[in-house]
Amino acid sequence: MRALQEYAGLLKEGGPWCTIHVDVSTGTVDTLEATDVLGENIGRMLAAAGADRSCRTAAERLDWAAKGLPAPISRFVLIRGGEVVVNEVLPGAPSTPLVDVGPIPNLVPLAEHRGTDLAYLEVEAERADAEIRRRRASAHAALAEQEVHGDTENLKKVPSGGWSQGRYQRRTEEVWRRNGAEVAAEVDRLVEAGGVDLVILSGDERALEKIRESLGERAAKLVRVVPMNSAAPGADRERYEEQVGTIVDEVAAGRQARLLERMAEGRGALAAHGWGAVIHALQGARVDTLLLAPNAVVQRRVLALDDAPWVASTEAEAVGAGVLGQADPSATLLRAAVLTDADTLLVPSDVLDGGEAASLLRW
């Protein structure tokens, strides 16, 4: 999954950019009061970092609280030219608040949440109807929701006997099949559109059977089933959500493990290890997956560029692109990865044998 690809257009836009990532948990009276004055405090920190008045005013006017959401929780904000361009609530709190002003947005906090994130479809099916929700593991609310309404003819008509019973059963079976095929077709469409790593099915057992029979090969490989009728009246929603969470965690952990296995197997021609080698690979758009350990990055001088190759160690490496300026090194490598359509994964430094960066290569 290209976890940050939706920000590719934004990353091409010039700055200066104000990046803010702060704890906005509101579980107590004290934390509620703290979020009430958070905008003013951030405004002062932005001023100290060199932000202009429009950026500080936008931050001061923003409603930072995330009331009603379970702590710990944080808010990630990007501001440019006095406009709040990104405003996302993320689970967990940063160990250190980030208030940064620079030539590019700093997407490292988002990458921390989305590097092992999953985009998935949650399908709850009943006899005739189904709800399909597009979700992201790091987001509280569904990204999109839709309903599929099928035929209800004969689904509740069960004759007690006689010559017509077989005819009714065949007709009912055909209605089940059509309804399942309609839901499966929509799931297939969403999977084929891309950006889906998992399909979770739950609901009426017969409905799920017909959906699975009709799914295309690609979607069928992504299916995991929650074995309960979650859509039925009185269903234990808490138990259902726990099972969904367990499946999402298992699949996410499996994705990360496979990436690290590929990294271990790819030494040599299929991988780049070390800061300089990774920058060189990014400049050639050869990186398939960037593995980055931001906490291990030492003082590195790296330049953000306004066009390909997007990143440089010196002005001489700009190859005709304009130099936006010196920026946070982790954020600059992350930006170059996104702009060359590479996947990204933030990892502890010990995963990279104490190094700062590594990458799996396309060629």
VEXZA-402650 format. One record per residue (C-alpha): x, y, z; residue in one letter. Coordinates in steps of 0.25 Angstrom, whole numbers, padded with zeros to 4 digits, always signed. Layout:
BEGIN
XYZA
...
REM end
This chain:
BEGIN
+0000+0000+0000M
+0005+0014-0004R
+0001+0019+0010A
+0004+0034+0007L
+0001+0035-0008Q
-0011+0043-0006E
-0002+0055-0001Y
+0007+0054-0014A
+0001+0066-0020G
+0002+0074-0007L
+0017+0071-0006L
+0020+0077-0019K
+0014+0091-0014E
+0024+0101-0009G
+0025+0106+0005G
+0027+0111+0015P
+0020+0100+0022W
+0016+0099+0037C
+0015+0085+0042T
+0009+0082+0056I
+0007+0069+0063H
+0002+0070+0078V
-0005+0063+0088D
-0020+0067+0089V
-0025+0056+0099S
-0037+0062+0107T
-0039+0051+0118G
-0039+0060+0130T
-0042+0075+0134V
-0028+0078+0133D
-0026+0073+0119T
-0039+0080+0114L
-0033+0093+0120E
-0020+0090+0113A
-0026+0089+0099T
-0034+0102+0101D
-0021+0109+0102V
-0013+0100+0092L
-0015+0109+0080G
-0009+0121+0087E
+0003+0113+0092N
+0005+0107+0078I
+0004+0121+0072G
+0016+0125+0081R
+0024+0113+0077M
+0022+0116+0062L
+0026+0130+0064A
+0039+0125+0071A
+0041+0115+0059A
+0040+0127+0049G
+0025+0125+0044A
+0018+0137+0038D
+0006+0144+0044R
-0004+0137+0035S
+0001+0123+0039C
+0001+0127+0054R
-0013+0133+0053T
-0019+0120+0046A
-0013+0111+0057A
-0018+0120+0068E
-0032+0120+0063R
-0033+0105+0060L
-0041+0096+0070D
-0030+0087+0075W
-0039+0078+0084A
-0044+0064+0080A
-0055+0062+0090K
-0062+0049+0091G
-0050+0041+0085L
-0042+0031+0094P
-0029+0036+0100A
-0017+0036+0096P
-0020+0044+0084I
-0013+0054+0075S
-0015+0064+0064R
-0007+0066+0052F
-0008+0079+0045V
-0001+0085+0032L
-0003+0100+0030I
+0002+0108+0017R
-0001+0122+0014G
-0010+0124+0026G
-0019+0112+0021E
-0021+0099+0029V
-0018+0089+0018V
-0018+0076+0026V
-0025+0074+0040N
-0025+0059+0044E
-0027+0053+0058V
-0018+0041+0060L
-0018+0030+0071P
-0007+0031+0081G
+0001+0043+0086A
+0015+0048+0081P
+0026+0046+0091S
+0031+0060+0087T
+0021+0071+0081P
+0025+0075+0067L
+0024+0089+0063V
+0032+0092+0051D
+0034+0102+0040V
+0041+0098+0027G
+0041+0098+0012P
+0033+0085+0011I
+0022+0078+0020P
+0028+0068+0030N
+0019+0055+0028L
+0027+0047+0038V
+0016+0046+0048P
+0006+0042+0038L
+0016+0031+0033A
+0018+0026+0047E
+0003+0023+0047H
+0001+0019+0033R
+0014+0011+0030G
+0008-0001+0036T
-0006+0004+0033D
-0017-0004+0025L
-0028+0001+0016A
-0039-0009+0017Y
-0053-0012+0013L
-0063-0016+0024E
-0075-0023+0018V
-0087-0026+0027E
-0098-0034+0019A
-0112-0038+0022E
-0122-0046+0013R
-0124-0035+0003A
-0116-0023+0008D
-0101-0020+0011A
-0093-0009+0016E
-0079-0007+0011I
-0070+0003+0018R
-0056+0007+0014R
-0047+0008+0026R
-0033+0011+0029R
-0027+0005+0042A
-0022+0018+0047S
-0035+0026+0046A
-0047+0025+0055H
-0058+0028+0045A
-0060+0021+0032A
-0055+0028+0020L
-0067+0024+0012A
-0080+0017+0013E
-0090+0011+0004Q
-0101+0001+0004E
-0105-0009-0006V
-0120-0013-0007H
-0124-0026-0013G
-0137-0033-0016D
-0146-0038-0005T
-0155-0046-0014E
-0158-0060-0007N
-0147-0058+0004L
-0158-0059+0014K
-0168-0068+0007K
-0165-0083+0011V
-0177-0092+0007P
-0180-0103+0016S
-0181-0114+0005G
-0187-0118-0008G
-0183-0118-0022W
-0179-0103-0022S
-0169-0104-0011Q
-0158-0108-0020G
-0161-0096-0029R
-0161-0086-0018Y
-0148-0092-0012Q
-0141-0091-0026R
-0146-0077-0028R
-0142-0073-0014T
-0128-0079-0016E
-0127-0071-0029E
-0130-0058-0021V
-0119-0061-0011W
-0110-0063-0022R
-0113-0050-0029R
-0112-0042-0017N
-0099-0048-0013G
-0094-0046-0027A
-0098-0031-0026E
-0090-0029-0013V
-0078-0037-0019A
-0078-0028-0031A
-0077-0016-0023E
-0066-0021-0014V
-0058-0026-0027D
-0060-0012-0033R
-0054-0005-0020L
-0043-0015-0019V
-0039-0014-0034E
-0039+0002-0032A
-0027-0001-0023G
-0023+0003-0009G
-0030-0008-0002V
-0021-0018+0006D
-0032-0026+0013L
-0047-0030+0012V
-0054-0033+0025I
-0068-0040+0023L
-0078-0043+0034S
-0093-0044+0034G
-0103-0055+0031D
-0097-0068+0028E
-0104-0071+0015R
-0102-0057+0010A
-0087-0058+0012L
-0087-0072+0005E
-0093-0066-0007K
-0084-0053-0007I
-0071-0062-0006R
-0076-0071-0017E
-0077-0059-0026S
-0064-0051-0023L
-0053-0049-0033G
-0040-0056-0030E
-0033-0043-0026R
-0043-0039-0015A
-0045-0054-0011A
-0030-0054-0007K
-0032-0042+0003L
-0044-0048+0010V
-0045-0051+0025R
-0058-0054+0031V
-0063-0050+0045V
-0072-0063+0049P
-0084-0055+0054M
-0096-0049+0049N
-0092-0035+0053S
-0103-0028+0046A
-0114-0036+0053A
-0123-0028+0064P
-0116-0030+0078G
-0103-0034+0072A
-0091-0032+0081D
-0084-0020+0074R
-0073-0019+0084E
-0069-0033+0082R
-0070-0031+0067Y
-0061-0019+0067E
-0051-0027+0075E
-0050-0038+0065Q
-0049-0028+0054V
-0037-0021+0061G
-0030-0034+0063T
-0031-0037+0049I
-0026-0024+0045V
-0014-0025+0054D
-0011-0039+0049E
-0011-0035+0035V
-0003-0022+0037A
+0008-0030+0045A
+0009-0040+0034G
+0011-0029+0024R
+0022-0023+0032Q
+0029-0036+0034A
+0028-0039+0019R
+0035-0026+0016L
+0046-0028+0026L
+0048-0042+0021E
+0049-0037+0007R
+0059-0027+0012M
+0068-0038+0018A
+0067-0046+0006E
+0070-0034-0003G
+0084-0030+0000R
+0092-0026-0012G
+0085-0023-0025A
+0071-0023-0019L
+0074-0014-0007A
+0081-0001-0003A
+0087+0000+0011H
+0091+0013+0017G
+0088+0028+0016W
+0096+0031+0003G
+0092+0018-0004A
+0077+0021-0001V
+0078+0036-0006I
+0085+0031-0019H
+0073+0021-0021A
+0063+0031-0018L
+0069+0040-0028Q
+0068+0029-0039G
+0054+0026-0035A
+0058+0012-0032R
+0052+0010-0018V
+0040+0001-0017D
+0040+0002-0001T
+0047+0012+0007L
+0050+0007+0021L
+0054+0019+0030L
+0058+0020+0045A
+0055+0035+0048P
+0060+0034+0063N
+0074+0029+0058A
+0076+0040+0048V
+0088+0048+0052V
+0091+0062+0047Q
+0090+0061+0032R
+0090+0072+0022R
+0079+0069+0011V
+0072+0078+0001L
+0058+0078-0003A
+0056+0080-0018L
+0044+0086-0026D
+0045+0075-0037D
+0052+0061-0039A
+0061+0056-0034P
+0053+0063-0022W
+0065+0061-0012V
+0080+0064-0012A
+0092+0064-0003S
+0098+0076-0010T
+0094+0087-0019E
+0102+0080-0030A
+0092+0068-0029E
+0080+0076-0033A
+0081+0073-0048V
+0074+0086-0052G
+0063+0085-0041A
+0061+0097-0032G
+0066+0096-0018V
+0054+0099-0008L
+0064+0099+0004G
+0070+0090+0015Q
+0059+0082+0022A
+0057+0071+0033D
+0065+0060+0027P
+0055+0049+0030S
+0043+0057+0024A
+0052+0060+0012T
+0054+0045+0009L
+0040+0042+0012L
+0035+0053+0002R
+0044+0047-0009A
+0039+0033-0007A
+0025+0038-0008V
+0028+0046-0020L
+0034+0034-0027T
+0022+0025-0024D
+0030+0017-0013A
+0024+0010-0001D
+0029+0015+0013T
+0031+0008+0026L
+0037+0014+0038L
+0044+0005+0047V
+0053+0005+0060P
+0068+0006+0056S
+0071-0008+0061D
+0063-0014+0050V
+0073-0007+0041L
+0085-0012+0049D
+0087+0002+0055G
+0086+0009+0042G
+0077+0021+0038E
+0071+0016+0025A
+0070+0005+0015A
+0061+0002+0003S
+0056-0010-0006L
+0059-0007-0020L
+0050-0008-0033R
+0062-0012-0041W
REM end
